[in-house]
Amino acid sequence: MYTIFGIKFMKQAMMRKVLMSLIPIIIASVYFFGYRTILLMIVDALSALFVEWIFKRKTGKPVSEAVFVSAILYTLILPPRTPFWIASIGIMFGILFGKEVFGGFGRNVFNPALVGRAFVYVSFPKFLTGQWTLAASGFPGGFTHYLNTGIDTMSTATPMLMFRDSGIMTDYSSLLWGNVSGSIGETSAVLIILAGIYLLYTKTAFWENMLGLLIGFTATTLFFNGMGAESVPNLLFGLLSGGLLFGMVFMITDPISSAKTREGKLIYGFIVGAITVVIRGFALFAGGIMFAILIGSMFSPIIDVTVKEVKSSLKKKRGEANA
């Protein structure tokens, strides 16, 4: 534990590894969209810290470093032009109703960053779905700009919106490197994959969650593609767009809101992957991964209880058979 400006903080090695994995993505976000992204992160981090400090100051307990991870992840799934006041309200709502009302760190049912993003998404749709920014494609990019040029035509704002409105798919090289419009940290597939490898190598993230999501997403996509559903894009495009990879690496791997058993993590991931395809293809939302993870988190405790009961029942039957 350490103290800064009179505020006690809890050291969390796992949270610091997550922050380390995010550094290349944060730098890329500045290049693609401008240094306003850094200012947005600072505003969100201070807002999140304020809410958690309010709850901790009376008990004397330290503030968790996880609050900064939540704030940064939340910022990275926002459009670059999100007004500061909306972003601040969103993360404060997420920390309050996604974390503190459940008892603080380690007790929350839902990922606070996703709770905040869902809140501003449905409360301020004009700012969250109708104001996008062109991504830079040459040096020095956004490093010398406060904010890159906005996009006037909403039907071509992001790869998923373009596909839903016209059936046109963004070229895969742009999706891989990230020079496409979208949320601040969700555009570069290469950097997100590298971050995922780092988190798996350092045993910071659960591979079962990721694998389950990939299986669920793949199986459901291939099913609807086989059925001729035109609203569901092909597998590769679906994997590289709509924030799926970011959700798979940083959101579904949240150890608190995820299922706890190994089998449960696989099932949880499968459910999230399948629901994402359904929401993308047949609901109003172009992304889907955000709501899919929140829905999946609702079933995490039930999944774990069921897995434990099934394993206990099978163990009992084997014992009776050997008796």
N, C-alpha and C positions, 0 to 999 in steps of 0.2 A: 504494500500500500504506500502511496506517496501523496503529497499535498501540493496543489498549485492554486495560488490566490485564495487560500483558505478552504478550498474544496478538496475533500479526500477522494482519491481515485483508487479503484481496485485494479491491480495488474492482471492482465489476461493474455497469456502468451498466444493462445489460439486466435484471439481477435487481432493481435498485431500481425500475425501471418496473413490473415485475410486482407488487412490494410496493405501489406507488402505486395500481395498479388494484384491489388487494384492500382498501384502506382503507374504502370504502363498504360492502363486504360484511361486514367485521369489525364495523363500527359497527352494521349491521343485525342481526348475530348476537347482539350484546349486547341490542338491543331485543327481539328475538324470544324469547331464551332466558335471559338474565341475564348478569351480569358474570363468572360462573364460566368462561365461554368465554375471557375474556382470561387468567385464571389458567392455564387449560389450555394456551393458546398459549405462555405464559411457561415453563411446565414443559417442554413439548416442545422449545422453542427451546434451552433450557439443556441438555437431554438430548442433542439433536442436536449442539450445539456441543462438548460434552464428548467424544463419540465421535470427531468429526473432529479435534479438538485432540490427542487421544491419538495419532492416526496422523501428524499433522503436526509434532509437537514434536521428534521425533528427527531429522527431515530439515531442520528450520528453514524449511520452506515455509509460506506463509500459509494461513489458513483461508479458504475461499471464502464469499462472502456468500450464495451459492446454498444454503448449509446452512439459513439462516433461512427462505428461500422454501420449501424442502422441509418444514420443521417447521410452518410456518403452513398450507400447503396440506394437509398431513397432518391437522392439527387440524380444519380446516374440513370434512373429510369424515368426521369422527367424530360420533357422537351426543353431545348436550350432557352426558349423565350419565355418560360414560365415566370410570371411576376413574382418578385421576392416575397410579397406578403402572402400570396397563395401557397408558395412552397413552404413558408414558415408555419402557416396554419396547418398544413398537411402533416408535417413531421411531428408537430406538437400533438395533433390528434392521434397519430400513430403510436407515439410513445405513451400517451395517456391511456387510450382505450385498447391498444394492442399489447401493452406490457404492464403498466403500473396498476391498472385495475385488477389484474390477476395476481398481484403480489410482487411485481418487479422481475428482475433478471432470473431466468431459470424456471419461471412458472407460467410464462405466457403461452397461450394456445396458438396464437397466430404470429406471423412475422411482422413486427412493428412497421418496417419499411413498406411492406405491401398493404398493410392496413391504411397507412397514410396516403399511399398512391391511389388506392381504391376510393378513398374519401374525396380527394380532390378531383378524381376522374369523373365521379358522378355529381359532384357539387359545382364544379367549374368546367363543364365540358368545352365551352368556347375556347378557353386557354389551353386545355390539355389535348384537344383533338383538332383544333383549327388554326394553330399557329406553329409552323415548322420553319426550319432553317436549312439553307443550302450547306452542304458539307464541302470543305476545302479540298482541292485536288492537286495543289502545287505549293512549293515552298515560297514564303514562310507560313502559309496557311493562316490559321487563326491566332498565331503567336503575336501578331502585330495588330489584331483587331479585338475590339470589345465584344462584338457579336457579328457573325457573318450575315449575309443578305437573307431576308425572309422569303418564303415561297408564297406566291399568290394563288396558284392553282392547287386546291386541296386534293384533287383526285390523283395528283402525282407527287404528293408530299412525302410518302414513305413507300417502301417496297410492297408492304401488305395492302396499303390503301390503293395503290396503283393496280395491284392484282384484282382486288375485290371490285373495283370500279370499271376496269377495262380488260382484265385478263392478261395484261402485259406483265412479263416478269423482268425484274432488274437483272442485269448480267451478273454472273456468279463471282467474277473477279472483284466487282465493287462490293458485293456482300462479304466477301472474304476479308478485304482490307479495310472496309468501313467508310469509304467516301460516298455515303448515301445519307439522305435525311432520315432522322429518327430520334429516339431518345438519346440523351447525352452519352451514355456508356454502353449502349446495346448494339452499335453498328458494326464494330470490327470483330468478325468471327475468329480471326487468327489470334488476336490478343486475348479474347475470352477463353479460347481453347488452351492457350499457353498458361493462363491463370489457373484453369482447371487442373492441368497437369501438375502444376506447382502445389496446389492444395491437396491433391491426391498423394503426391510424393511425400509431403510433410505430414500426411495423415490428419489434415485439418478438415477435410470434407469426406463424406461417406460415398463410396463408389456404388453402393447398392441403390441409393436414391437416383443417381445419374443413370445407371443401367436400366432400372425399372422405368424411368421416364422415357428413355430411348426406345425400349421395347414397346411400351404402350403407345407412344407417338407413331412409331413405325408401323405397328400392326393396324392401328386405326386408320392411318393415312392410306395404306395399301388397300384396306378394305373399301374405303369410300372411293378411291381411285378406280378400283376394280368394278365398283357399282356405277361408275360413270358420273359421280358427283363433281360437276364443274367448279363448284365453289371451294373445293379442297385442292390446293396446289400439289405438285409432285413432291416427293419425299425430300429431295435435296434442297429445293427452294424453301420448303417449310422449315427445315432444320436451320437454315442460315438466316432466316428473317423473322420479324415479329418478336424479337427479344427472347426466343426460345432458349438459345444457348446461355444467355445471361441468367435466365431463370433457373436453368438446369445446374449451372456452376455455383451461383451465389445465393439463390433463394430456397430451392427445394432441399439444399444441404444444410439448412439451419438446424442444428442439433436439438433445439428446444421444441420447435413446432413440428418436427418430423416424427415419424414412428420410431420406436426405440429398438425393437427386435430386428434381426437381420432379414428375416422373411417379411416382416412388416414393412421395412424400408423399400423392399422390392415391390411389394403390392402398392404401397403409397405412391411410389414413383410411377408405376403403371397407370394407376387411376388418374394422376395429374396429366400424364402424357396423352391419355385417351380423351380426357375432358377438354384439353387444349385444342385438339383437332376439331371436336364438335363445336366449341364456342367460335373458333375461327371460321369454320365453314358455314355455320347456320345461325349464329347469333349476330347481334349488332356490332360486336367488338372485333376490331381487326387483329388484335394481338391474341388475347385469350389466356396466356400463361399466368398472368397475375391472378385472375379470378379462379383459374384451375387450381393453383397452389393453395389459395385460401379455402376453397371447397375441400381439397384433399386433407388439409390440416384439421378440418372438422371431424374427419373419420380416423385420424391417427390413433387416438386412444382405443377406439373400437377395434381397429385392425390389430393392435398389440394384444388386447384381451383375447380376441378370437384366435390369434396365432398361439398364444400361450395355452389356451384351453385345448386346442387341437393337438399340440405337441404333448401335453399332459395326458390326453386321452390315448394317443398312440403309444406312449411310453407304458401306460397302464395295461393296454392290451398286449404289448410285447411281454410284459412281466407275467401276465396270466398265461400266455402261451408257453412260456419257458418253465412255468411252475409244474 
